[in-house]
């Protein structure tokens, strides 16, 4: 900060240049730089708490120390402007002259501190005031961006909470929460799952938003950080078909899209599972887009007897009570079990709790149900039971003994379902595929145990499973739900499995 008088002439070219600088993302720094160089001053911007936000020149540590000394000397003057007692004030700090100006006189906000060794030029006040006006515009724009980002984040979190309620069947709560946002959930919808190959989920969400507009909800997946969930209303078939086509067009090397069937709102979880499996197909599809190949869900084929069986399996958990006030109740334990059976290690992110909390709850569930959750068959049985309880059915018609799982599955529709599940691999290479699949499931879907049992390498076992995944059009390695279906289909086919939880 030299003592020589600077040229403070201000013309139209300066104004145009400053307006251009003010609109840049780093406009605040550029304005401070211009002011500092034009007047030979040190320019500092403080937030409304008196904390340094930006300064120019940006010097080494000794310069930073001098800044702090300067701020300390002019502390009372700065405080009088920060408190809006004055809109502007001056301070003589011995060797320095200091000007302090409120950037926004209408509300509490930042202040500009300008310090110069010696006296200011005669026209400096007018030039500083002009820069303050531009700083005000830049600050208000930054504040608007910050508040918009906060609102978008809050809305995203609210939508994620609504998605969670839909996934666990809490329709009334989801509708009330959506109503509080001034929005209405559709009666029928389609779930899309969009995976961004480069990991830039924000850019993927932006592209989806441009396509979807207000026709869909876009929600960052809480479990998979490279995926986006899109809930699109299916009330108007023409609008949905148009959205299908437009999303198909943006699917490329960066975006991979799987779409579920049109489902009722209460079956959002099923729609998500369908989109998840469609995504596995889309990854190997040249178009990078795939619609779910329809097939009945097993739980939808089981009647009232299935619900009675499910309630008996889960009765110890449903009837459990909290030992202490802070312990989870039966509803929280059931939600944790459902999430873990669907997402495994990503359940903590989906539930918004610490992973140690999930681990503690799972240990309590194991004690309550007297089961081992590391066993895949136990997982499949409990997953089916939880899904059956999610479906509203009348149960008054069943009397007498509780049916076991084999009798619940012993129906023609279920046998037809099992045949349809296994048909894609039976039509290709039944011996190799069935042997690999059976071995993989017996080894609790562990690749190392499967490879050892088959006498092949781990990459070799993975390659076989990827071929089965492609034939089935279902995700085997990345999600558990297809494993459960295949386990039941094989059980129904050959009746060689022991019942772990019934």
C-alpha positions, 0 to 999 in steps of 0.5 A, spaced: 500 500 500 504 505 497 503 512 499 503 516 492 496 518 490 493 513 485 489 515 479 482 515 481 479 517 474 473 513 473 470 512 466 465 508 462 470 502 460 471 502 467 464 501 469 463 496 463 469 492 466 467 492 473 460 490 471 463 484 467 467 482 473 461 482 478 458 477 474 463 472 475 463 467 480 469 470 483 466 477 482 467 479 489 475 477 489 476 481 482 472 487 485 477 487 491 483 486 487 481 492 482 479 497 488 486 495 491 490 496 485 486 502 483 487 506 489 493 503 492 490 500 498 488 493 502 481 491 501 478 486 506 471 484 506 468 481 513 462 477 514 456 480 519 460 476 524 466 480 523 470 474 520 475 475 514 471 473 508 476 475 502 482 480 501 486 483 496 492 483 496 493 476 498 500 476 502 504 471 505 503 470 513 506 477 515 501 480 511 496 476 514 498 478 521 498 486 519 491 485 517 489 482 523 493 488 527 489 493 522 482 490 524 484 490 531 486 497 531 479 499 527 475 494 531 470 499 534 469 503 528 468 496 524 463 494 530 459 500 529 458 499 522 457 491 523 451 493 528 448 498 523 449 504 528 452 507 522 452 505 514 459 508 513 465 510 518 472 512 518 478 511 522 485 514 523 490 508 525 496 512 525 500 511 519 493 508 516 487 511 514 481 506 514 474 507 511 469 502 513 462 501 509 456 497 509 455 493 503 448 492 504 445 498 508 438 495 508 440 488 512 445 485 516 451 483 512 458 484 510 462 490 511 468 493 506 474 495 510 479 499 506 486 501 509 491 506 505 498 508 508 497 516 508 491 519 506 486 517 501 485 521 494 480 526 494 475 522 489 476 516 493 470 516 497 466 516 490 469 510 487 469 506 493 462 507 494 461 505 486 465 498 488 460 497 494 454 498 490 457 492 485 459 488 491 452 489 494 449 486 487 454 480 488 453 479 495 445 478 494 446 474 488 451 469 492 446 469 498 440 467 493 444 462 490 446 459 497 439 460 499 436 456 493 442 451 494 439 450 502 432 449 499 434 444 494 437 440 499 432 441 504 427 438 499 431 433 496 432 430 504 424 431 504 423 427 498 428 422 500 424 421 507 418 420 503 421 415 498 423 411 505 416 411 507 414 409 501 419 403 501 417 401 507 409 401 506 407 407 510 403 410 505 399 415 509 405 418 512 408 419 505 402 422 503 402 427 509 409 429 508 408 430 500 402 434 502 406 439 506 411 440 501 405 442 496 405 436 492 401 430 491 403 423 490 400 419 484 396 413 485 400 409 480 408 410 478 414 408 474 420 407 478 427 409 474 434 407 476 439 412 473 447 410 474 452 415 472 458 411 470 463 417 471 460 418 479 458 425 477 451 424 480 450 432 481 451 433 473 446 426 472 441 429 476 441 436 472 440 432 466 435 428 468 431 434 471 432 438 464 428 432 461 423 430 467 421 437 469 415 437 473 413 430 471 417 426 476 421 426 482 428 426 482 431 423 488 439 421 490 439 414 492 441 414 499 444 407 498 448 407 492 452 414 491 452 413 483 445 412 482 439 417 482 431 414 483 426 417 479 419 417 481 414 418 475 407 419 475 404 414 470 397 417 471 397 419 463 400 413 459 401 418 453 406 423 458 409 417 461 411 414 454 414 421 452 418 421 458 420 413 457 423 416 450 426 422 452 430 418 458 432 413 453 435 418 448 439 421 454 442 414 456 449 414 453 456 412 456 455 416 462 448 414 464 445 407 464 438 407 466 433 401 468 425 402 468 420 398 472 413 397 470 407 401 472 405 399 479 401 402 484 404 407 489 403 402 495 408 397 491 413 403 490 418 398 493 417 392 488 418 398 482 424 399 485 426 392 485 424 392 478 428 398 476 434 395 479 434 389 475 433 392 469 439 397 470 443 390 470 440 389 463 442 396 461 449 396 463 450 390 457 445 393 453 448 397 447 442 403 448 444 403 455 436 403 457 432 397 459 425 396 461 424 391 466 421 384 463 415 383 467 414 377 471 409 376 477 412 377 484 412 371 489 409 374 495 403 376 490 402 369 489 401 367 496 394 367 499 392 369 506 395 362 508 402 366 506 400 372 511 398 367 516 405 364 515 409 370 515 406 373 521 408 366 525 415 367 523 416 374 525 411 374 531 417 374 536 419 380 533 412 384 532 411 382 539 417 384 542 418 390 547 423 395 548 427 394 554 429 401 555 426 407 553 432 409 548 431 402 545 428 401 538 421 398 538 418 392 534 417 397 528 424 400 528 427 393 528 422 391 522 424 397 518 431 395 519 431 388 518 427 390 511 432 395 509 438 390 511 435 384 507 434 389 501 441 393 501 445 389 506 451 394 508 448 400 505 442 399 510 445 404 514 445 410 509 438 408 507 436 408 514 440 415 516 443 411 522 450 409 524 452 402 521 454 400 528 446 402 530 444 397 524 449 392 527 446 392 534 439 392 531 441 386 527 444 382 533 438 383 537 433 381 531 437 374 531 436 373 538 429 375 538 428 370 532 433 365 534 436 365 527 443 366 523 442 372 518 449 370 515 445 364 512 442 366 505 436 361 506 434 365 512 435 372 509 430 369 503 425 366 508 425 373 512 425 377 506 419 373 503 415 374 510 416 382 511 414 383 504 408 379 505 406 383 511 407 389 507 401 387 502 394 388 505 390 382 505 384 379 509 386 374 514 380 372 518 379 366 513 384 362 516 383 357 522 387 352 525 394 350 525 399 355 522 401 353 515 409 351 514 413 354 508 412 348 503 405 348 504 404 355 502 409 354 496 405 348 494 400 351 489 400 351 481 401 359 480 407 358 485 410 352 481 409 356 474 412 362 477 418 358 479 419 355 472 418 362 469 424 364 473 429 358 471 426 358 464 432 363 461 438 359 464 434 352 463 434 354 455 441 356 455 446 351 458 442 348 464 447 343 467 453 349 467 448 354 469 444 350 474 450 347 478 454 354 478 447 357 481 446 352 486 453 352 488 453 359 489 447 359 493 449 354 498 455 358 499 451 364 501 453 367 495 460 368 497 464 368 490 471 365 494 467 359 497 463 358 490 470 358 486 473 353 491 467 348 490 467 349 483 474 348 482 475 354 478 478 361 480 474 367 483 474 371 476 472 365 473 466 364 478 464 371 477 464 370 469 459 365 470 455 369 474 455 374 470 452 370 464 447 367 468 445 375 470 445 376 463 440 370 461 436 372 467 435 379 466 436 380 474 442 383 478 445 377 482 452 380 484 449 387 486 443 386 490 440 380 494 432 380 492 434 376 485 438 371 490 432 370 494 427 368 488 432 364 485 433 360 492 425 359 492 425 357 485 430 352 486 427 349 492 420 349 489 424 345 483 427 340 487 425 340 494 432 339 497 432 345 501 431 345 509 427 350 512 431 355 516 426 359 519 419 356 518 
